[in-house]
Amino acid sequence: MDLAGKVCLVTGGTSGIGAKTALMFAERGARVAVAGRNPRNDSLETLQTAAAAHGEKAVYIQADIGNVEGCARTVAETCALWGGVDVLVHAAGVAVPGGFFDVSEESWSRAFDVHVHAVLRLARSAVPHMIKQGEGAILLIGSAAGLRGCIGALAYGVAKGVLPQFARTLARELSDYNIRVNCVSPGIIRTPFQDFLSPEQKENNIKSRIPLHREGRPEDVARAILELVENDFITGENVVIDGGMTMRIV
């Protein structure tokens, strides 16, 4: 897919992986809408400048993707502005601490609303437009935590573990419409999402958990997302970007 002039919607697109992905789309000449609960003026200004350099626009849509109304309105506003949507990246996420014995029902439900249920709601709003256009790309953001057992993050790990299978199943269902669906599963990426880690935890990650002995960067993940969106012959895949963390034995 040539992204020049295409309409790209990125949820969670105001910081971290989502923001870097939106920026790379804009640098390819795409029209970009980013959705989130809280705007980040610095990232939005950078995004709008990149889009303007190609004669395009970038907009911010304030919405809570964890509910039905937020998903529907986000897609509707994007399509009202540009007449459709070509690329959907669901990068919105929420940390959900708590193991089996202490995670609350509310936290469990919120994890699935934001990470899983939002995929169905967003896709059901966006896919009809993609079908009319004859092509489309949907990209989900999983996690290394969804591929291995992680103590103290039951709801997050289970919800993220759903997404590679969601991508495979949705890819199979939408393939006749030339709509591709893929997933990436990042490991420890230096974003605000990791700010809760203590200095000791950061040191342990780099020394003992990540074979490449460094944290990833948002652009490491965004480049993989860009490839999966632009490559017209990849669908139903999950790409792990974790510095080798999930392949290690000891």
N, C-alpha and C positions, 0 to 999 in steps of 0.2 A: 504494500500500500504506500503510495506516495502521499505524504502528509501535507503537502502544500495545499492550502485552501480547505483542508478537511476540518471537521468540527470534532474536537476532543473534549470530553467531560471527565474531569478528575476529581473524585471525592477525596476529602482529606488533602486537598491540593495546596494548602497554605503553609505547610511546613514539612520538613523531613523528606522522605522518599517521594511523596505526592508532589511537593513543590518542585523538586528537581526534575521529576518526570514532566510536569506541566511546562517547565522552562525549556526542556529539550524539545518538546512538541512545538512550542512557539518558535524556537530557533530553526525548526524545519519549515516554518511558514504556515503552521496550523492556526486555526481559530480555537481559542482555549477558554473553557469555563472551569473554574475551580469552585468547589463547594465545601463548606465547613461551618462549624458553629462559631468560630472566632477568627476574624481576619488578622493576617500578619502584614502590616503595611509595607515592610521592607521587601518581603518576597513578592507581594503583589505589584509593587512598583517595578521591580526587576523583570517580572513576567510581562507586564504591559509594555515596557520598553523594548523587550525582545520581540514581542508581537508587532509593535509599531514599525520596527525596522524592516518588516516584511509587508507592511501595508495592511496588517490584520489587527484584530482586537483581542483582548483578554479581559474577562469579566469575573467578578466574584459573586457567588450566590450564597447567602447566609441560610443554612438549613441544618437540621438535625437528621442525619441519614439513618438514625436508629428508629425512626418511625415511618409509617406509611405515607403520611402527608409530605414529609421532608423529601422522600425519594421521588414521589410523583411530581412535586413542584420543581425540584431540581432539573429533572429531564424536560419538563414542560417549558420552563423558562429558557433553557438552552435551545430547544427547538423553536420557540417563539422568536428568538433572536436571529437564528441562522437557518431555520427551515428543516432541521434534522440533526442527527448525531451520527458520526461515523465510528468514533472510538470511545469506549467507556472503560475507565480505569477506576476500580474501587479500592482506594488506598486509605480511606477513613478507618480509624481503629481506636480502640480504647484498652488501656491496661486493666486487667481483672485479676488482682491478687487474691490468693486464698486457695488452700488445698481442700481435699475432700471433706474434712471435718469442720471447716470454718467458712467456706464460700457461701454467701447468702443466696437465697432464691432470686432476689432482685439483681445481684451481680451476674448470676448465671443467665438470667433472661436477657440482661443488657448485652452480655457478650454475644449471644446469638442474634439479637436484634441488629447490632452494628456490623458484625462480621459475616453473618450467614443470611439472615432474612433480608437484609438490604440488597444482597446480590439478586435475589428473586424479584424484589420490588423494582429495583433499578432496571434490570434486564427486561422485565415485562413492559416497562414504559418505553425503553429505548429500542428494543428489537424490531417492533413494527416499522419504525423509521429506517432501520438498517435494511430490512427486507425490501422496502420500496426503492432503496438506493442500489440494491444488488450486491452489497458487501458490507462488512462491519468487522470490528475487532473488540473483544471484551477481555480485560486483563484483571485477574484477581491477585491479591497480595496475601499469601499464606505466611508461614513462619517455620523456622527450624523447630520451634516449640510444638508445632503440630505434627512433626515427624518422629519425635522421640519423647519419652516420658520426662516431664519436668516437674519437680517437686514445688508445690506452693502456687501453682497457676493452673488449676484443673480446668476451669471454664475457658480460659484463654486458649490453652493447648488443645482442648477438644474442639472448640469452635474453629480454630485455625486448621486443625486436621481435616475438617470437612472440605475445605476449599479446593485442594487438588482434585478430589473426586467430583466435586461440584463442577469444576472446569472440564473434566473429562466427559461427564454425562451431558452437560450443556453443549459442549463441542460436538458431540455425536448428534444431538437433536437438531442443532442449527446448521450442520454442515451442508445440507441441501440448499440452504439460502446463501451460501458463501460467507457465512459469519463464523469467524474463528474465535475460539475461547482458550486462553492459556492462563497459567498461574506461575508466580514466582514465590519462592519461600526463602526470605532473607534470614540470616543468622543475626549476629550482634553487629548492628549498624549504628554508628555514632549520630544519633538524632536526639531531639528532646525526649523521645520515648524512653531513652536509656538513662535519663538524668537521675533516676531514683537509685542507681547503683552506687554503692560505697566505693571509696578508693581501693579497698581491699578486694572487692568483687571485680573491679576493672582489672586489677593486677592479675588476679587469678584467671580471668578470661584470657588475657593476652599470653600469660606464661604457660597455662596448663590446658585450656579448653580449645583454643583455636590453633590448629597446626601452623598457620601462616604467621602467628604471633602478632597480629594487629587487628583492630576493629575495622569493619567495613565502612564505606562512605555512602551517602545517599546516591551519589552518581554511579557507584558500582552497580546498584540495583536498577537505577533508571536506564542505564545503557542496555541492560538485558531486556527491560520492558520495551524499550524502543525497537530492539531487534525483533521481538516477538510480535509487535504491532506491524512493523514494516515488512517482515518476511511473510509472503502470502501462502507459504506451503508448510507452516507450522500451526498445528492445532491440537488441543487436548493434552498439552504437555505441562509439566511442572519443573521449573528450573530452580535449583537450589544455589543460593549465593551466600556462602557462610564461611569462607576461608578454610573449608575442609572439616568444620566442626562436627557435622553429623555423620561423617564417614569414619571417624576415629574409633578405635577399640579401647585404647588406654592413652 
